[in-house]
Amino acid sequence: MEILLVLIVLGAAVLYFFRGNARRGAETVRASIFLTGLETGSSVAEANTVASLDAENLPASAIRDAIERVRLRYGGKQLPMIAQAYRKGMKPKLAFWNQILIDIFYSTVPERIVAQAAPLTIDDVIDRGRLYRSLNKHMETLEVETDTPLGFRMSKFLSFGADMARQAADIPTSTDEMDPGPESAATVLVVQQGIHTLMTLEMGSDAVKTSSYKAEWAKVFEFTMWQTFRYDGRDPKDERGRQILELGRRMTKIAQSENAVLLQHIFDAWDSSLSDLSDESIDQMGSAMREAVDWCQHRLRRP
């Protein structure tokens, strides 16, 4: 009878545990803050200090970042991330029995998930931290709040960078009369390579072929195309935008097979601009844009 009672109580606890994921939302956000702190160079103690927030004091930006981390790295499951944070040294705020059950049921899940994803190198972790710091440094210039979603910040920086590169290269702003042409095709090429640069820094150099990379890339690209050309891919009547996009993608694909040097120059220019918007980095962006336009003009003359 006592054994049966114990089993009933344990079963009820386990049921409550699995049905109560929503109640552990605050712990999920704290885990995200803690793990992000470790990835950006903080010590365990420093990461714990930043993550030691009560539920009512959690910033909206941290909640959004936690949702993105759970979706991209843990298959939409919050408890594996909490378990991983515990094993890396996060101080729990959940009840002790909750901690035990998380450890029992999810102690190996993160390893299985990570095994399916591209591995992170130490350089990837350093670069990812640099992306967050560098983007936030530019947000004041772009008049964007630093607690806005990362994808929006990336898109604003990309659109700003493309405009800056066109101005530095003395290329006029895109108009209906000149599109689609080498100038707009080069802009799409530069923007696409810029997204690749930022996404590589965010997700790691080995994540390019993963589904998460492609999904995030498409989302940032769609918004950046709107910022740059006012092209809405969901509007079937936007013929101009569709033609610009098709030509730009075609030239990008050709460049990937024929002109790796150009792509590297564009990548380096974005990397320099991300680090510091100086006269040198602006000139470098302009030079990369001019090189892209000249190559597109030359390549479009060929059959």
C-alpha positions in Angstrom: 0.0 0.0 0.0 2.8 2.4 0.9 4.6 1.6 -2.4 1.4 2.3 -4.3 0.9 5.6 -2.5 4.5 6.6 -3.4 4.0 5.6 -7.0 0.8 7.7 -7.1 2.5 10.7 -5.6 5.5 10.4 -7.9 3.2 10.0 -10.9 1.3 13.1 -10.0 4.5 15.0 -9.5 5.8 13.9 -12.9 2.5 14.8 -14.6 2.6 18.2 -12.9 6.2 18.6 -14.0 5.4 17.9 -17.7 2.3 20.0 -17.8 3.9 22.9 -15.9 6.4 24.0 -18.5 4.8 27.4 -18.8 5.3 28.0 -15.1 9.0 27.7 -15.6 9.2 30.4 -18.3 11.2 32.7 -16.0 13.8 30.0 -15.4 14.0 29.6 -19.2 14.7 33.3 -19.7 17.3 33.2 -16.9 18.9 30.1 -18.5 19.1 32.0 -21.8 20.7 35.0 -20.2 23.2 32.8 -18.3 24.2 30.8 -21.4 24.5 33.9 -23.5 26.8 35.4 -20.8 29.1 32.4 -21.0 29.2 32.5 -24.8 30.2 36.2 -24.8 33.0 35.7 -22.3 31.5 36.1 -18.9 32.6 33.9 -16.0 30.1 31.6 -14.3 29.8 34.0 -11.4 29.3 37.0 -13.7 26.7 35.2 -15.8 24.8 34.2 -12.6 24.8 37.8 -11.4 23.2 39.0 -14.7 20.7 36.1 -14.7 19.6 36.4 -11.1 16.5 38.4 -11.9 13.1 37.8 -10.5 10.3 36.9 -12.9 8.7 40.3 -12.7 11.9 42.1 -13.6 12.8 40.1 -16.7 13.2 42.5 -19.7 11.1 42.0 -22.8 14.2 41.7 -25.0 15.6 38.9 -22.8 12.2 37.0 -23.2 12.4 37.4 -27.0 16.0 36.2 -27.1 15.1 33.2 -25.0 12.2 32.3 -27.3 14.6 32.5 -30.3 17.3 30.4 -28.5 14.8 27.7 -27.6 13.4 27.6 -31.1 16.7 27.5 -32.9 18.8 25.3 -30.6 16.5 23.1 -28.6 13.7 22.2 -31.0 11.2 24.5 -29.2 11.7 22.7 -25.9 12.6 24.9 -22.9 13.6 22.3 -20.3 16.6 21.0 -22.2 18.1 24.5 -22.1 17.4 24.9 -18.4 19.1 21.5 -17.8 22.2 22.6 -19.8 22.4 25.9 -17.9 22.2 23.9 -14.6 25.1 21.7 -15.7 27.2 24.7 -16.7 26.8 26.2 -13.2 23.6 28.4 -13.2 22.1 28.8 -9.8 18.5 27.4 -9.9 15.5 29.3 -8.7 13.0 26.4 -9.1 12.0 24.1 -6.3 14.5 21.3 -5.5 12.3 18.5 -6.8 11.8 20.4 -10.0 15.6 20.6 -10.5 15.9 16.8 -9.9 13.2 16.0 -12.4 14.8 18.3 -15.0 18.1 16.5 -14.5 16.5 13.1 -14.7 14.5 13.6 -17.8 16.7 16.0 -19.8 20.3 15.3 -18.7 21.2 14.0 -22.2 18.8 15.8 -24.4 21.0 18.9 -25.1 23.8 16.6 -26.2 21.6 14.8 -28.7 20.3 18.1 -30.0 23.8 19.6 -30.3 25.1 16.5 -32.0 22.6 17.1 -34.8 23.6 20.7 -35.2 26.9 22.2 -36.4 29.5 22.3 -33.7 30.7 25.6 -32.3 34.3 26.5 -32.2 35.9 28.9 -29.8 36.3 31.4 -32.7 32.5 31.1 -33.4 31.7 31.9 -29.7 34.0 34.9 -29.8 32.6 36.2 -33.1 29.0 35.7 -31.9 29.7 37.9 -28.8 31.3 40.5 -31.1 28.2 40.6 -33.3 26.0 41.5 -30.4 28.4 44.1 -29.1 29.1 45.6 -32.5 25.5 45.8 -33.5 24.5 47.4 -30.3 27.3 50.0 -30.8 25.7 51.0 -34.1 22.1 51.1 -33.0 22.4 54.7 -31.7 23.6 55.8 -35.1 20.7 54.0 -36.7 18.2 55.2 -34.1 17.2 51.7 -33.1 16.6 50.5 -29.6 19.1 47.9 -28.5 16.3 45.7 -27.0 14.7 45.2 -30.4 14.9 41.7 -31.9 18.3 40.7 -33.3 17.0 40.1 -36.8 15.6 43.6 -37.0 18.9 45.1 -35.8 20.8 43.1 -38.4 18.4 44.2 -41.1 18.6 47.8 -40.2 22.4 47.6 -40.2 22.4 45.8 -43.6 20.1 48.4 -45.2 22.2 51.2 -43.8 25.4 49.5 -45.0 24.1 49.0 -48.5 23.0 52.7 -48.7 26.4 53.8 -47.3 28.2 51.6 -49.9 26.2 53.0 -52.8 27.0 56.6 -51.7 30.7 55.8 -51.2 30.8 54.3 -54.7 28.9 57.2 -56.3 26.1 54.9 -57.3 22.7 56.6 -57.5 19.8 55.4 -55.4 17.7 52.6 -57.0 14.9 54.0 -59.2 12.2 52.4 -61.4 14.0 53.7 -64.5 17.3 52.0 -63.8 15.9 48.7 -62.4 16.6 45.9 -62.8 20.2 46.5 -63.8 23.8 46.0 -62.7 23.5 48.6 -59.9 20.5 46.9 -58.2 21.9 43.4 -58.9 25.1 44.4 -57.2 23.2 45.8 -54.3 21.3 42.5 -53.8 24.7 40.7 -54.1 26.3 42.9 -51.5 23.3 42.6 -49.1 23.2 38.8 -49.5 26.9 38.6 -48.7 26.3 41.0 -45.8 23.6 38.7 -44.4 26.0 35.8 -44.7 28.6 37.7 -42.8 26.3 38.5 -39.9 24.6 35.1 -39.8 28.0 33.4 -39.8 29.0 35.5 -36.8 25.7 34.8 -35.0 25.3 31.1 -35.6 28.9 29.9 -36.2 30.9 29.2 -39.4 29.7 25.6 -39.6 26.0 26.4 -39.4 25.6 27.5 -43.1 24.0 24.3 -44.3 21.6 23.8 -41.4 17.9 24.4 -41.7 18.0 27.0 -38.8 20.5 29.1 -40.8 18.4 29.0 -43.9 15.2 30.0 -42.1 16.8 32.9 -40.3 18.7 34.0 -43.4 15.4 34.1 -45.4 13.7 36.2 -42.7 16.5 38.8 -42.4 16.8 38.9 -46.3 13.0 39.6 -46.7 13.0 42.5 -44.3 16.3 43.9 -45.7 14.9 43.9 -49.2 11.9 45.9 -47.9 14.2 48.3 -46.2 16.5 48.7 -49.3 14.1 48.5 -52.2 10.7 48.7 -50.6 10.1 45.3 -52.1 7.4 43.1 -50.5 7.9 39.5 -51.5 4.3 38.7 -50.5 2.9 41.2 -53.0 2.3 39.5 -56.3 1.8 42.9 -58.0 5.3 44.1 -57.2 6.9 43.2 -60.6 9.8 45.6 -60.2 10.8 44.1 -56.9 10.5 40.6 -58.2 12.8 41.4 -61.2 15.4 43.0 -59.0 15.4 40.0 -56.7 15.6 37.5 -59.5 18.5 39.3 -61.3 20.3 39.8 -58.0 20.0 36.2 -57.0 21.2 35.0 -60.4 24.3 37.2 -60.2 25.0 36.0 -56.7 24.8 32.4 -57.8 27.2 33.1 -60.7 29.6 35.0 -58.4 29.6 32.0 -56.1 30.9 29.8 -58.9 33.1 32.3 -60.8 34.2 35.1 -58.5 35.1 34.0 -55.0 37.6 36.9 -54.7 34.7 39.5 -55.0 32.6 37.7 -52.4 35.6 37.7 -50.0 36.1 41.4 -50.6 32.4 42.1 -49.8 32.6 39.8 -46.7 35.7 41.7 -45.4 34.1 45.1 -46.0 31.0 44.1 -44.0 33.2 42.7 -41.2 35.2 46.0 -41.1 32.1 48.1 -41.0 30.6 46.0 -38.2 33.8 46.5 -36.2 34.0 50.3 -36.7 32.2 52.8 -39.0 35.3 54.7 -39.9 36.4 56.5 -43.0 38.5 53.5 -43.9 35.6 51.0 -43.5 33.2 53.2 -45.5 35.8 53.5 -48.3 36.2 49.7 -48.2 32.4 49.2 -48.5 32.3 51.7 -51.4 35.2 49.9 -53.1 33.4 46.5 -52.7 30.2 47.9 -54.1 31.9 49.5 -57.1 33.7 46.2 -57.7 30.4 44.4 -57.6 28.7 46.8 -60.0 31.6 46.6 -62.5 31.6 42.9 -62.3 27.8 42.7 -62.8 28.0 45.1 -65.8 30.8 42.9 -67.4 29.0 39.6 -66.6 25.6 40.8 -67.9 27.2 41.5 -71.3 28.1 37.9 -71.7 25.6 35.4 -73.0 
